[in-house]
Amino acid sequence: MSYRLLQVLTVILPTLLIGGFEYIRHKFLLNDLSMETGNMYITVLMFILSFLFSSWVFRIIRTTNERLAQEQARRAVYEERERLARELHDGIAQSLFFLNIKLKQGQLEDASRAVSMIDNHVRQAIFNLRSSPEEGDSLPSRLTKWLSEWSSLTGIDVEEEIELPAKLFTPKEEVQIFAIIQEAFANIRKHSGASRATIELQGKEDGWQLKIADNGCGIDSTAISAKKYGISMMKERTKQLGASFHLSKRETCGTELIVTKERQK
């Protein structure tokens, strides 16, 4: 039902009820129905009508909002899959170009390494696509499952501490956060040489914080300022979330990523 029709009914129904009742009372019941009794009847009728009408309207609004939330979640998933498809295409295209050059040069060892890179790109893309948030699970349960599979795939131990209240994030925010985590752990797998990684995701009504660290070689300071695709993507998603982004080399060893959002009161 359109909002225009609801607006018309909201205006017309009380008018018809009150006007109709007053017309009938003055036309036919003026001698049998006192003013006090008539006022009581019209008050009761208005209460019943308002209760039934508001219940009906709010049921329509609730159904519409639920449908919009589902559509928003599906759209966020489709956008994420398009990004993964572009990333997969670019990664394979670069690897195939490198493979073609090495085969022409007769460098079979480098060509074999290129094939392995292509295989890794495909496996990672399939792994990420399979983890898209459309099964209805909560964000913590999806993350726990994904991190367990990632650890098994890479051989890198993962310690996690995830504490989030229900419905802290919108579906779109969940997709953005999940993508940041996937990219951060992809960088750990590719570049860190780490044997252990940690992730903390803590949230309250007034804000949340994501912290990811590893015990690897540590990121080069020039790589942080350079326009690397993965880092740029994480920064862009952090900006869309309205959060702050901090990536640095740890004093002891490894790299630390902190994404923080404080909600306005």
Buried (B, 14 or more C-beta within 10 A) or exposed (E): EEEEEBEEBEEEEBEEBBEEBEEEBEEEBEEEBEEEEBEEBBEEEBEEBEEEBEEEBEEEEEEEEEEEEEEBBEEBBEBBBEBBEEBBEEBBEBBBEBBEEBEEEEEEEBBEBBEEBBEBBBEBBEBBBEBBBBEEEBBBEBBBEBBEEBBEEBEBEBEBEBEBEEEBBEBBBBBBBBBBBBBBBBBBBEBBBBEBBBBBBEBEEEBBBBBBBBBBBBBEEEBBEEEBEBBEBBBEBBEEBEBEBEBEBBEEBBBBBBBBBEEEE
